[in-house]
Amino acid sequence: MLEVVIIGSGNVAQHLIQAFNKSNTVKVVQAFSRKRELLFPFLDSSLVINQYNQLITADLYIIAVSDTSIKEVAQKLNIQNKLVVHTSGSSDLSVITPHNRRGVFYPLQTFSLSRNVNFTEIPICIEAENNNDYQLLEQVGFTISDNVKRIDSQQRKSLHVAAVFVCNFVNHMYVVGQEICNENNVDFKLLQPLIQETASKILELSPSEAQTGPAKRNDTTTIASHLRFLTKKNQSLLYKTVTQSIIDYGKKL
Ligand SMILES: NC(=O)c1ccc[n+]([C@@H]2O[C@H](COP(=O)([O-])OP(=O)(O)OC[C@H]3O[C@@H](n4cnc5c(N)ncnc54)[C@H](OP(=O)(O)O)[C@@H]3O)[C@@H](O)[C@H]2O)c1
């Protein structure tokens, strides 16, 4: 049995613990949290610590804390020459102090506490400084996911930037779309089948093939009428910027 310690009790830590709890080959033997009680639904309270000097020996230590705190937390771990990884898409491997063996275990998904996820479908991007550690991370990854990939720091950064576009920005568009519906007294739910089909069709078509709308058609009359309709500055700015990007992209093809 591979023994894992999880540091953190946020979105990723909670989802990872729940995924490992289903495994027969990887066991979470301890977790660290400044708010221990957050992990009591998933782990026996005796396994949850809030003092670094209580850390026990394990095969792997996964730091799943906010990006800005990874370095500080890694420095506080009073362990030597152990395999320590973080779960961040944007942080370099070097944020982990070199008195331990370093790696990355980045699950490429958006996690929220209130949503269950199917870990088997989530790509896990791994990186390690030596081959033995890489193999251990691969083994741990495959116990919870069918999709484990070797991704170096540069590739991971590009995936993370792309993820901001395809997830965070797209979600912000939902926020703006809902705001426009609310302002005009129409039910945002009417757009749900459209939202679902937009996401589904790029499983079969390339994103450029799937692109539709006034900007794609360079329909200047509709674009001008939409811009007259939008009264909020942030809405018209977004509309203009994305419209221009779609038009410019079309010219390149
Ligand atoms: N959320 C996602 O969708 C997602 C997806 C893939 C990867 N990631 C990566 O996974 C990591 C964790 O993200 P998350 O979404 O789980 O974050 P989160 O929900 O905001 O939780 C952050 C955790 O970090 C702990 N923490 C922050 N500063 C700390 C410190 N100085 N000492 C000890 N603990 C500290 C927090 O503890 P307190 O509650 O005590 O403050 C909390 O448990 C990040 O590197 C993130 O980039 C996130």
The ligand as an SDF file (V2000), in Angstrom:
LIG
                    3D

 48 52  0  0  0  0  0  0  0  0999 V2000
   -9.7620   24.5790   -7.6110 N   0  0  0  0  0  0  0  0  0  0  0  0
   -9.4200   24.0710   -8.7560 C   0  0  0  0  0  0  0  0  0  0  0  0
  -10.2650   23.9510   -9.6360 O   0  0  0  0  0  0  0  0  0  0  0  0
   -7.9970   23.5910   -8.9850 C   0  0  0  0  0  0  0  0  0  0  0  0
   -7.7780   22.6980  -10.0600 C   0  0  0  0  0  0  0  0  0  0  0  0
   -6.4890   22.1910  -10.2490 C   0  0  0  0  0  0  0  0  0  0  0  0
   -5.4470   22.5820   -9.4070 C   0  0  0  0  0  0  0  0  0  0  0  0
   -5.6930   23.4960   -8.4010 N   0  0  0  0  0  0  0  0  0  0  0  0
   -4.5550   23.8620   -7.5570 C   0  0  0  0  0  0  0  0  0  0  0  0
   -4.6590   23.1540   -6.3160 O   0  0  0  0  0  0  0  0  0  0  0  0
   -4.1460   23.9710   -5.2280 C   0  0  0  0  0  0  0  0  0  0  0  0
   -5.2300   24.1480   -4.1960 C   0  0  0  0  0  0  0  0  0  0  0  0
   -6.3230   24.8020   -4.7920 O   0  0  0  0  0  0  0  0  0  0  0  0
   -7.7730   24.7680   -4.1140 P   0  0  0  0  0  0  0  0  0  0  0  0
   -8.7450   25.1850   -5.1610 O   0  0  0  0  0  0  0  0  0  0  0  0
   -7.9740   23.4890   -3.3910 O   0  0  0  0  0  0  0  0  0  0  0  0
   -7.6390   25.9580   -3.0850 O   0  0  0  0  0  0  0  0  0  0  0  0
   -8.6660   26.3920   -1.9440 P   0  0  0  0  0  0  0  0  0  0  0  0
   -9.9410   25.6410   -2.0660 O   0  0  0  0  0  0  0  0  0  0  0  0
   -8.7000   27.8770   -1.9860 O   0  0  0  0  0  0  0  0  0  0  0  0
   -7.9440   25.9070   -0.6210 O   0  0  0  0  0  0  0  0  0  0  0  0
   -6.7040   26.4210   -0.2680 C   0  0  0  0  0  0  0  0  0  0  0  0
   -6.1570   25.6230    0.8860 C   0  0  0  0  0  0  0  0  0  0  0  0
   -4.8520   26.1180    1.1300 O   0  0  0  0  0  0  0  0  0  0  0  0
   -4.7080   26.2860    2.5390 C   0  0  0  0  0  0  0  0  0  0  0  0
   -3.6960   27.2990    2.7990 N   0  0  0  0  0  0  0  0  0  0  0  0
   -3.5500   28.4970    2.2130 C   0  0  0  0  0  0  0  0  0  0  0  0
   -2.4870   29.1440    2.7130 N   0  0  0  0  0  0  0  0  0  0  0  0
   -1.9550   28.3140    3.6470 C   0  0  0  0  0  0  0  0  0  0  0  0
   -0.8530   28.4110    4.5180 C   0  0  0  0  0  0  0  0  0  0  0  0
   -0.0610   29.4910    4.5280 N   0  0  0  0  0  0  0  0  0  0  0  0
   -0.6030   27.3750    5.3500 N   0  0  0  0  0  0  0  0  0  0  0  0
   -1.3830   26.2770    5.3500 C   0  0  0  0  0  0  0  0  0  0  0  0
   -2.4590   26.1190    4.5410 N   0  0  0  0  0  0  0  0  0  0  0  0
   -2.7370   27.1300    3.7020 C   0  0  0  0  0  0  0  0  0  0  0  0
   -6.0880   26.7400    2.9610 C   0  0  0  0  0  0  0  0  0  0  0  0
   -6.1840   26.5750    4.3370 O   0  0  0  0  0  0  0  0  0  0  0  0
   -7.1050   27.5520    5.2370 P   0  0  0  0  0  0  0  0  0  0  0  0
   -8.5090   27.1540    4.9390 O   0  0  0  0  0  0  0  0  0  0  0  0
   -6.6600   27.2510    6.6130 O   0  0  0  0  0  0  0  0  0  0  0  0
   -6.7860   28.9590    4.7810 O   0  0  0  0  0  0  0  0  0  0  0  0
   -6.9480   25.7640    2.1650 C   0  0  0  0  0  0  0  0  0  0  0  0
   -7.0010   24.5130    2.7880 O   0  0  0  0  0  0  0  0  0  0  0  0
   -3.6730   25.2730   -5.8890 C   0  0  0  0  0  0  0  0  0  0  0  0
   -2.3150   25.1470   -6.1800 O   0  0  0  0  0  0  0  0  0  0  0  0
   -4.4930   25.3400   -7.1700 C   0  0  0  0  0  0  0  0  0  0  0  0
   -3.8380   26.0780   -8.1790 O   0  0  0  0  0  0  0  0  0  0  0  0
   -6.9510   23.9850   -8.1750 C   0  0  0  0  0  0  0  0  0  0  0  0
  1  2  1  0
  2  3  2  0
  2  4  1  0
  4  5  1  0
  4 48  2  0
  5  6  2  0
  6  7  1  0
  7  8  2  0
  8  9  1  0
  8 48  1  0
  9 10  1  0
  9 46  1  0
 10 11  1  0
 11 12  1  0
 11 44  1  0
 12 13  1  0
 13 14  1  0
 14 15  2  0
 14 16  1  0
 14 17  1  0
 17 18  1  0
 18 19  2  0
 18 20  1  0
 18 21  1  0
 21 22  1  0
 22 23  1  0
 23 24  1  0
 23 42  1  0
 24 25  1  0
 25 26  1  0
 25 36  1  0
 26 27  1  0
 26 35  1  0
 27 28  2  0
 28 29  1  0
 29 30  1  0
 29 35  2  0
 30 31  1  0
 30 32  2  0
 32 33  1  0
 33 34  2  0
 34 35  1  0
 36 37  1  0
 36 42  1  0
 37 38  1  0
 38 39  2  0
 38 40  1  0
 38 41  1  0
 42 43  1  0
 44 45  1  0
 44 46  1  0
 46 47  1  0
M  CHG  2   8   1  16  -1
M  END
$$$$
